Structures are given as structure tokens and as C-alpha cells.
Amino acid sequence: MGRAGIEQYLYLLDEAFGGDDWHSLLRNLAALSVDDWLWLPPNGARPIAEMVAHVGACKYMYENHAFGDASLRWDDPLVDQKRLRQASTESIDELRLLIEKLLEA
């Protein structure tokens, strides 16, 4: 892949996660209430908090394997996708503050 392709890919990733448009993950997460994070859709298997943890874990994993030393494994606590299944109000509040800070940056 050429430099222009890589630049386009990076732009799309930035927009998908932190852009100002309706499809930005961070914009949509900022609109959630504390109760929304643990809401489970009918016939759903994972609450929103766990799905977001999955997205974050994948970003860490892909970065480590593409640009780092490829030492990160799925059993590492950093990428534990189930840690938010039983999230507390305090941990969700921390996530919401982090999202707000990321949107301001």
C-alpha cells in the first residue's frame, strides 16, 4: 500500500472514532447515560460497555502487532474484553470522562 493509501486509512480511522460526524464512535458514546452502558438488547449477548471494550482491545492489539513488538496476547488484562460486563457506576463515569477529554483534544 502506498503512502496515499495509508494516509486515507488513517484519516478514516480518525473519523470513525473521534470525528464530528454522526458515525463517530466517541460522539455516540458521549450521548449514553450510565444505564445505557449496561443495557442488553433483546436477545443480545453483550452490553454496550463490553462491545466498546472489544473495540478498544482490538485497537491495542492491532497497534501492538502492526507497529510494536507483537507481545500482547488476548489474556493480557489490558485487552480483557469482559471487564466491563459487570461495570460499576464509578467505572462507567470514568469512561465517560475519558471520552469527553478525547473529544476535546
N, CA, C and O atoms as a GROMACS GRO file, in nm:
protein
  420
    1MET      N    1   0.086  -0.117   0.000
    1MET     CA    2   0.000   0.000   0.000
    1MET      C    3   0.090   0.123   0.000
    1MET      O    4   0.186   0.132   0.077
    2GLY      N    5   0.057   0.216  -0.087
    2GLY     CA    6   0.135   0.339  -0.097
    2GLY      C    7   0.103   0.438   0.015
    2GLY      O    8   0.010   0.418   0.093
    3ARG      N    9   0.181   0.542   0.020
    3ARG     CA   10   0.166   0.645   0.124
    3ARG      C   11   0.027   0.708   0.122
    3ARG      O   12  -0.033   0.732   0.227
    4ALA      N   13  -0.025   0.736   0.002
    4ALA     CA   14  -0.159   0.797  -0.008
    4ALA      C   15  -0.266   0.704   0.050
    4ALA      O   16  -0.358   0.750   0.116
    5GLY      N   17  -0.253   0.574   0.026
    5GLY     CA   18  -0.348   0.477   0.080
    5GLY      C   19  -0.342   0.472   0.232
    5GLY      O   20  -0.446   0.465   0.299
    6ILE      N   21  -0.223   0.476   0.286
    6ILE     CA   22  -0.206   0.474   0.432
    6ILE      C   23  -0.264   0.600   0.494
    6ILE      O   24  -0.332   0.594   0.597
    7GLU      N   25  -0.238   0.716   0.431
    7GLU     CA   26  -0.293   0.842   0.482
    7GLU      C   27  -0.446   0.840   0.481
    7GLU      O   28  -0.510   0.888   0.575
    8GLN      N   29  -0.505   0.785   0.376
    8GLN     CA   30  -0.651   0.776   0.368
    8GLN      C   31  -0.705   0.683   0.476
    8GLN      O   32  -0.806   0.714   0.540
    9TYR      N   33  -0.639   0.572   0.497
    9TYR     CA   34  -0.679   0.477   0.600
    9TYR      C   35  -0.674   0.542   0.738
    9TYR      O   36  -0.766   0.527   0.818
   10LEU      N   37  -0.567   0.614   0.768
   10LEU     CA   38  -0.554   0.682   0.897
   10LEU      C   39  -0.662   0.788   0.915
   10LEU      O   40  -0.717   0.804   1.024
   11TYR      N   41  -0.692   0.860   0.809
   11TYR     CA   42  -0.798   0.961   0.814
   11TYR      C   43  -0.933   0.895   0.848
   11TYR      O   44  -1.007   0.945   0.933
   12LEU      N   45  -0.963   0.784   0.781
   12LEU     CA   46  -1.089   0.716   0.806
   12LEU      C   47  -1.097   0.662   0.949
   12LEU      O   48  -1.203   0.668   1.011
   13LEU      N   49  -0.987   0.610   1.001
   13LEU     CA   50  -0.986   0.564   1.139
   13LEU      C   51  -1.011   0.679   1.236
   13LEU      O   52  -1.089   0.665   1.330
   14ASP      N   53  -0.945   0.793   1.212
   14ASP     CA   54  -0.967   0.910   1.298
   14ASP      C   55  -1.112   0.953   1.295
   14ASP      O   56  -1.170   0.982   1.400
   15GLU      N   57  -1.172   0.957   1.178
   15GLU     CA   58  -1.311   0.998   1.166
   15GLU      C   59  -1.407   0.898   1.230
   15GLU      O   60  -1.507   0.937   1.289
   16ALA      N   61  -1.377   0.770   1.218
   16ALA     CA   62  -1.464   0.667   1.275
   16ALA      C   63  -1.468   0.674   1.426
   16ALA      O   64  -1.571   0.645   1.487
   17PHE      N   65  -1.358   0.710   1.486
   17PHE     CA   66  -1.353   0.710   1.632
   17PHE      C   67  -1.374   0.848   1.693
   17PHE      O   68  -1.442   0.860   1.794
   18GLY      N   69  -1.318   0.951   1.634
   18GLY     CA   70  -1.324   1.080   1.700
   18GLY      C   71  -1.375   1.194   1.616
   18GLY      O   72  -1.369   1.309   1.659
   19GLY      N   73  -1.427   1.166   1.499
   19GLY     CA   74  -1.476   1.272   1.413
   19GLY      C   75  -1.600   1.339   1.469
   19GLY      O   76  -1.656   1.296   1.570
   20ASP      N   77  -1.642   1.445   1.402
   20ASP     CA   78  -1.760   1.520   1.446
   20ASP      C   79  -1.889   1.469   1.384
   20ASP      O   80  -1.997   1.517   1.418
   21ASP      N   81  -1.880   1.374   1.294
   21ASP     CA   82  -1.996   1.326   1.222
   21ASP      C   83  -2.078   1.229   1.307
   21ASP      O   84  -2.034   1.187   1.414
   22TRP      N   85  -2.197   1.195   1.260
   22TRP     CA   86  -2.290   1.108   1.332
   22TRP      C   87  -2.235   0.967   1.353
   22TRP      O   88  -2.280   0.898   1.444
   23HIS      N   89  -2.140   0.923   1.271
   23HIS     CA   90  -2.090   0.786   1.282
   23HIS      C   91  -1.969   0.774   1.375
   23HIS      O   92  -1.915   0.664   1.390
   24SER      N   93  -1.926   0.881   1.434
   24SER     CA   94  -1.812   0.876   1.525
   24SER      C   95  -1.847   0.796   1.651
   24SER      O   96  -1.945   0.825   1.719
   25LEU      N   97  -1.767   0.697   1.680
   25LEU     CA   98  -1.790   0.615   1.798
   25LEU      C   99  -1.790   0.700   1.925
   25LEU      O  100  -1.880   0.687   2.009
   26LEU      N  101  -1.692   0.788   1.940
   26LEU     CA  102  -1.684   0.869   2.061
   26LEU      C  103  -1.803   0.963   2.075
   26LEU      O  104  -1.854   0.981   2.185
   27ARG      N  105  -1.848   1.023   1.966
   27ARG     CA  106  -1.966   1.111   1.970
   27ARG      C  107  -2.089   1.034   2.017
   27ARG      O  108  -2.167   1.084   2.098
   28ASN      N  109  -2.107   0.914   1.967
   28ASN     CA  110  -2.222   0.833   2.006
   28ASN      C  111  -2.212   0.788   2.150
   28ASN      O  112  -2.313   0.783   2.221
   29LEU      N  113  -2.093   0.754   2.195
   29LEU     CA  114  -2.076   0.711   2.334
   29LEU      C  115  -2.098   0.825   2.432
   29LEU      O  116  -2.147   0.803   2.543
   30ALA      N  117  -2.063   0.946   2.391
   30ALA     CA  118  -2.082   1.062   2.479
   30ALA      C  119  -2.229   1.085   2.511
   30ALA      O  120  -2.262   1.144   2.613
   31ALA      N  121  -2.317   1.038   2.424
   31ALA     CA  122  -2.461   1.058   2.443
   31ALA      C  123  -2.524   0.954   2.535
   31ALA      O  124  -2.641   0.966   2.571
   32LEU      N  125  -2.449   0.852   2.575
   32LEU     CA  126  -2.505   0.745   2.658
   32LEU      C  127  -2.519   0.788   2.804
   32LEU      O  128  -2.436   0.862   2.857
   33SER      N  129  -2.624   0.741   2.867
   33SER     CA  130  -2.638   0.758   3.012
   33SER      C  131  -2.566   0.642   3.080
   33SER      O  132  -2.525   0.547   3.014
   34VAL      N  133  -2.551   0.650   3.210
   34VAL     CA  134  -2.486   0.541   3.285
   34VAL      C  135  -2.561   0.410   3.263
   34VAL      O  136  -2.499   0.306   3.244
   35ASP      N  137  -2.693   0.414   3.267
   35ASP     CA  138  -2.773   0.292   3.248
   35ASP      C  139  -2.758   0.233   3.108
   35ASP      O  140  -2.764   0.111   3.091
   36ASP      N  141  -2.736   0.318   3.009
   36ASP     CA  142  -2.722   0.270   2.871
   36ASP      C  143  -2.601   0.177   2.856
   36ASP      O  144  -2.606   0.082   2.778
   37TRP      N  145  -2.495   0.203   2.928
   37TRP     CA  146  -2.372   0.125   2.914
   37TRP      C  147  -2.394  -0.023   2.944
   37TRP      O  148  -2.330  -0.108   2.884
   38LEU      N  149  -2.482  -0.053   3.037
   38LEU     CA  150  -2.504  -0.192   3.076
   38LEU      C  151  -2.632  -0.250   3.015
   38LEU      O  152  -2.670  -0.364   3.045
   39TRP      N  153  -2.700  -0.172   2.930
   39TRP     CA  154  -2.822  -0.219   2.866
   39TRP      C  155  -2.790  -0.333   2.771
   39TRP      O  156  -2.691  -0.330   2.697
   40LEU      N  157  -2.875  -0.434   2.776
   40LEU     CA  158  -2.859  -0.550   2.689
   40LEU      C  159  -2.980  -0.555   2.597
   40LEU      O  160  -3.093  -0.567   2.645
   41PRO      N  161  -2.960  -0.547   2.465
   41PRO     CA  162  -3.074  -0.551   2.375
   41PRO      C  163  -3.145  -0.686   2.382
   41PRO      O  164  -3.084  -0.786   2.420
   42PRO      N  165  -3.274  -0.690   2.346
   42PRO     CA  166  -3.345  -0.817   2.345
   42PRO      C  167  -3.269  -0.920   2.260
   42PRO      O  168  -3.229  -0.891   2.147
   43ASN      N  169  -3.251  -1.036   2.315
   43ASN     CA  170  -3.176  -1.145   2.251
   43ASN      C  171  -3.029  -1.111   2.231
   43ASN      O  172  -2.958  -1.182   2.159
   44GLY      N  173  -2.982  -1.004   2.294
   44GLY     CA  174  -2.842  -0.966   2.282
   44GLY      C  175  -2.755  -1.046   2.378
   44GLY      O  176  -2.804  -1.103   2.476
   45ALA      N  177  -2.628  -1.051   2.349
   45ALA     CA  178  -2.535  -1.128   2.431
   45ALA      C  179  -2.439  -1.040   2.509
   45ALA      O  180  -2.383  -1.084   2.609
   46ARG      N  181  -2.420  -0.914   2.465
   46ARG     CA  182  -2.322  -0.828   2.530
   46ARG      C  183  -2.375  -0.686   2.546
   46ARG      O  184  -2.437  -0.632   2.455
   47PRO      N  185  -2.352  -0.626   2.662
   47PRO     CA  186  -2.394  -0.487   2.680
   47PRO      C  187  -2.301  -0.393   2.602
   47PRO      O  188  -2.193  -0.433   2.559
   48ILE      N  189  -2.345  -0.270   2.585
   48ILE     CA  190  -2.268  -0.170   2.512
   48ILE      C  191  -2.128  -0.157   2.569
   48ILE      O  192  -2.031  -0.148   2.493
   49ALA      N  193  -2.114  -0.156   2.701
   49ALA     CA  194  -1.983  -0.141   2.764
   49ALA      C  195  -1.886  -0.250   2.718
   49ALA      O  196  -1.769  -0.222   2.693
   50GLU      N  197  -1.933  -0.372   2.709
   50GLU     CA  198  -1.845  -0.480   2.667
   50GLU      C  199  -1.809  -0.469   2.519
   50GLU      O  200  -1.697  -0.502   2.480
   51MET      N  201  -1.903  -0.424   2.437
   51MET     CA  202  -1.872  -0.405   2.295
   51MET      C  203  -1.767  -0.296   2.276
   51MET      O  204  -1.678  -0.308   2.192
   52VAL      N  205  -1.779  -0.190   2.355
   52VAL     CA  206  -1.680  -0.082   2.348
   52VAL      C  207  -1.544  -0.133   2.396
   52VAL      O  208  -1.440  -0.098   2.339
   53ALA      N  209  -1.544  -0.214   2.500
   53ALA     CA  210  -1.418  -0.273   2.547
   53ALA      C  211  -1.356  -0.359   2.437
   53ALA      O  212  -1.234  -0.362   2.423
   54HIS      N  213  -1.439  -0.429   2.360
   54HIS     CA  214  -1.389  -0.511   2.249
   54HIS      C  215  -1.321  -0.423   2.144
   54HIS      O  216  -1.213  -0.457   2.096
   55VAL      N  217  -1.384  -0.313   2.108
   55VAL     CA  218  -1.326  -0.221   2.010
   55VAL      C  219  -1.192  -0.168   2.060
   55VAL      O  220  -1.094  -0.165   1.986
   56GLY      N  221  -1.189  -0.125   2.186
   56GLY     CA  222  -1.064  -0.074   2.242
   56GLY      C  223  -0.956  -0.180   2.250
   56GLY      O  224  -0.840  -0.152   2.220
   57ALA      N  225  -0.994  -0.300   2.288
   57ALA     CA  226  -0.896  -0.409   2.297
   57ALA      C  227  -0.836  -0.439   2.160
   57ALA      O  228  -0.716  -0.462   2.148
   58CYS      N  229  -0.920  -0.439   2.059
   58CYS     CA  230  -0.870  -0.465   1.923
   58CYS      C  231  -0.773  -0.356   1.878
   58CYS      O  232  -0.672  -0.386   1.814
   59LYS      N  233  -0.804  -0.231   1.910
   59LYS     CA  234  -0.712  -0.123   1.872
   59LYS      C  235  -0.576  -0.142   1.938
   59LYS      O  236  -0.473  -0.125   1.872
   60TYR      N  237  -0.574  -0.177   2.066
   60TYR     CA  238  -0.446  -0.203   2.134
   60TYR      C  239  -0.374  -0.321   2.070
   60TYR      O  240  -0.254  -0.315   2.043
   61MET      N  241  -0.447  -0.428   2.045
   61MET     CA  242  -0.387  -0.549   1.989
   61MET      C  243  -0.330  -0.524   1.850
   61MET      O  244  -0.216  -0.561   1.821
   62TYR      N  245  -0.408  -0.460   1.764
   62TYR     CA  246  -0.363  -0.436   1.626
   62TYR      C  247  -0.241  -0.345   1.625
   62TYR      O  248  -0.146  -0.368   1.550
   63GLU      N  249  -0.243  -0.241   1.707
   63GLU     CA  250  -0.129  -0.149   1.711
   63GLU      C  251  -0.004  -0.222   1.757
   63GLU      O  252   0.103  -0.205   1.700
   64ASN      N  253  -0.018  -0.305   1.861
   64ASN     CA  254   0.097  -0.378   1.915
   64ASN      C  255   0.155  -0.474   1.812
   64ASN      O  256   0.277  -0.488   1.800
   65HIS      N  257   0.068  -0.540   1.738
   65HIS     CA  258   0.116  -0.639   1.641
   65HIS      C  259   0.162  -0.575   1.510
   65HIS      O  260   0.248  -0.630   1.442
   66ALA      N  261   0.107  -0.460   1.473
   66ALA     CA  262   0.146  -0.395   1.348
   66ALA      C  263   0.270  -0.307   1.366
   66ALA      O  264   0.356  -0.302   1.277
   67PHE      N  265   0.280  -0.238   1.481
   67PHE     CA  266   0.387  -0.140   1.497
   67PHE      C  267   0.474  -0.163   1.620
   67PHE      O  268   0.578  -0.098   1.635
   68GLY      N  269   0.433  -0.253   1.707
   68GLY     CA  270   0.508  -0.278   1.830
   68GLY      C  271   0.586  -0.408   1.823
   68GLY      O  272   0.628  -0.452   1.716
   69ASP      N  273   0.604  -0.467   1.939
   69ASP     CA  274   0.683  -0.589   1.947
   69ASP      C  275   0.600  -0.717   1.936
   69ASP      O  276   0.654  -0.827   1.951
   70ALA      N  277   0.471  -0.704   1.911
   70ALA     CA  278   0.379  -0.818   1.895
   70ALA      C  279   0.376  -0.908   2.017
   70ALA      O  280   0.355  -1.029   2.006
   71SER      N  281   0.395  -0.850   2.135
   71SER     CA  282   0.397  -0.929   2.258
   71SER      C  283   0.260  -0.939   2.325
   71SER      O  284   0.241  -1.025   2.412
   72LEU      N  285   0.167  -0.854   2.287
   72LEU     CA  286   0.036  -0.852   2.352
   72LEU      C  287  -0.044  -0.976   2.314
   72LEU      O  288  -0.049  -1.014   2.197
   73ARG      N  289  -0.106  -1.039   2.413
   73ARG     CA  290  -0.189  -1.158   2.393
   73ARG      C  291  -0.328  -1.131   2.450
   73ARG      O  292  -0.345  -1.042   2.534
   74TRP      N  293  -0.426  -1.208   2.405
   74TRP     CA  294  -0.564  -1.184   2.447
   74TRP      C  295  -0.588  -1.209   2.594
   74TRP      O  296  -0.690  -1.164   2.647
   75ASP      N  297  -0.499  -1.278   2.663
   75ASP     CA  298  -0.518  -1.299   2.807
   75ASP      C  299  -0.458  -1.186   2.891
   75ASP      O  300  -0.464  -1.192   3.014
   76ASP      N  301  -0.399  -1.085   2.827
   76ASP     CA  302  -0.344  -0.970   2.898
   76ASP      C  303  -0.459  -0.886   2.954
   76ASP      O  304  -0.557  -0.863   2.883
   77PRO      N  305  -0.449  -0.839   3.079
   77PRO     CA  306  -0.557  -0.757   3.137
   77PRO      C  307  -0.590  -0.631   3.056
   77PRO      O  308  -0.703  -0.583   3.061
   78LEU      N  309  -0.493  -0.578   2.982
   78LEU     CA  310  -0.517  -0.459   2.902
   78LEU      C  311  -0.625  -0.481   2.796
   78LEU      O  312  -0.697  -0.388   2.760
   79VAL      N  313  -0.636  -0.603   2.747
   79VAL     CA  314  -0.733  -0.632   2.641
   79VAL      C  315  -0.843  -0.726   2.687
   79VAL      O  316  -0.905  -0.794   2.606
   80ASP      N  317  -0.868  -0.730   2.818
   80ASP     CA  318  -0.975  -0.814   2.873
   80ASP      C  319  -1.110  -0.753   2.836
   80ASP      O  320  -1.154  -0.655   2.896
   81GLN      N  321  -1.176  -0.811   2.737
   81GLN     CA  322  -1.299  -0.755   2.685
   81GLN      C  323  -1.419  -0.774   2.777
   81GLN      O  324  -1.520  -0.707   2.759
   82LYS      N  325  -1.410  -0.861   2.873
   82LYS     CA  326  -1.524  -0.889   2.959
   82LYS      C  327  -1.521  -0.806   3.088
   82LYS      O  328  -1.611  -0.818   3.171
   83ARG      N  329  -1.420  -0.722   3.104
   83ARG     CA  330  -1.408  -0.646   3.228
   83ARG      C  331  -1.522  -0.547   3.248
   83ARG      O  332  -1.548  -0.505   3.361
   84LEU      N  333  -1.588  -0.509   3.141
   84LEU     CA  334  -1.697  -0.413   3.155
   84LEU      C  335  -1.835  -0.478   3.155
   84LEU      O  336  -1.936  -0.408   3.154
   85ARG      N  337  -1.840  -0.610   3.157
   85ARG     CA  338  -1.969  -0.680   3.159
   85ARG      C  339  -2.045  -0.645   3.287
   85ARG      O  340  -2.167  -0.626   3.284
   86GLN      N  341  -1.976  -0.636   3.397
   86GLN     CA  342  -2.036  -0.602   3.526
   86GLN      C  343  -1.981  -0.469   3.575
   86GLN      O  344  -1.946  -0.454   3.692
   87ALA      N  345  -1.975  -0.372   3.486
   87ALA     CA  346  -1.916  -0.242   3.519
   87ALA      C  347  -1.993  -0.173   3.630
   87ALA      O  348  -2.114  -0.186   3.641
   88SER      N  349  -1.921  -0.099   3.710
   88SER     CA  350  -1.982  -0.021   3.817
   88SER      C  351  -2.014   0.119   3.766
   88SER      O  352  -1.964   0.162   3.662
   89THR      N  353  -2.097   0.189   3.839
   89THR     CA  354  -2.128   0.327   3.804
   89THR      C  355  -2.001   0.410   3.801
   89THR      O  356  -1.985   0.497   3.714
   90GLU      N  357  -1.910   0.384   3.894
   90GLU     CA  358  -1.785   0.459   3.900
   90GLU      C  359  -1.698   0.434   3.777
   90GLU      O  360  -1.641   0.528   3.721
   91SER      N  361  -1.687   0.308   3.735
   91SER     CA  362  -1.603   0.280   3.618
   91SER      C  363  -1.665   0.338   3.491
   91SER      O  364  -1.592   0.381   3.401
   92ILE      N  365  -1.797   0.338   3.482
   92ILE     CA  366  -1.863   0.398   3.366
   92ILE      C  367  -1.845   0.549   3.367
   92ILE      O  368  -1.824   0.610   3.262
   93ASP      N  369  -1.853   0.611   3.484
   93ASP     CA  370  -1.828   0.754   3.494
   93ASP      C  371  -1.686   0.789   3.450
   93ASP      O  372  -1.665   0.890   3.383
   94GLU      N  373  -1.590   0.705   3.486
   94GLU     CA  374  -1.452   0.726   3.442
   94GLU      C  375  -1.442   0.719   3.290
   94GLU      O  376  -1.374   0.800   3.227
   95LEU      N  377  -1.510   0.621   3.231
   95LEU     CA  378  -1.510   0.609   3.085
   95LEU      C  379  -1.572   0.732   3.020
   95LEU      O  380  -1.520   0.783   2.921
   96ARG      N  381  -1.680   0.779   3.075
   96ARG     CA  382  -1.747   0.896   3.018
   96ARG      C  383  -1.658   1.019   3.025
   96ARG      O  384  -1.655   1.098   2.931
   97LEU      N  385  -1.584   1.036   3.135
   97LEU     CA  386  -1.491   1.147   3.146
   97LEU      C  387  -1.378   1.135   3.045
   97LEU      O  388  -1.337   1.234   2.983
   98LEU      N  389  -1.328   1.015   3.028
   98LEU     CA  390  -1.222   0.992   2.930
   98LEU      C  391  -1.272   1.025   2.789
   98LEU      O  392  -1.199   1.086   2.711
   99ILE      N  393  -1.392   0.985   2.756
   99ILE     CA  394  -1.449   1.014   2.624
   99ILE      C  395  -1.460   1.164   2.603
   99ILE      O  396  -1.427   1.216   2.496
  100GLU      N  397  -1.507   1.235   2.706
  100GLU     CA  398  -1.518   1.381   2.695
  100GLU      C  399  -1.382   1.444   2.670
  100GLU      O  400  -1.371   1.534   2.587
  101LYS      N  401  -1.280   1.398   2.740
  101LYS     CA  402  -1.145   1.451   2.720
  101LYS      C  403  -1.094   1.422   2.580
  101LYS      O  404  -1.031   1.507   2.518
  102LEU      N  405  -1.120   1.302   2.531
  102LEU     CA  406  -1.077   1.266   2.395
  102LEU      C  407  -1.147   1.353   2.291
  102LEU      O  408  -1.087   1.389   2.190
  103LEU      N  409  -1.273   1.385   2.314
  103LEU     CA  410  -1.346   1.468   2.219
  103LEU      C  411  -1.297   1.612   2.220
  103LEU      O  412  -1.304   1.681   2.118
  104GLU      N  413  -1.247   1.657   2.334
  104GLU     CA  414  -1.196   1.794   2.345
  104GLU      C  415  -1.060   1.810   2.280
  104GLU      O  416  -1.023   1.919   2.236
  105ALA      N  417  -0.984   1.700   2.273
  105ALA     CA  418  -0.847   1.707   2.221
  105ALA      C  419  -0.841   1.734   2.073
  105ALA      O  420  -0.732   1.742   2.016
   0.00000   0.00000   0.00000
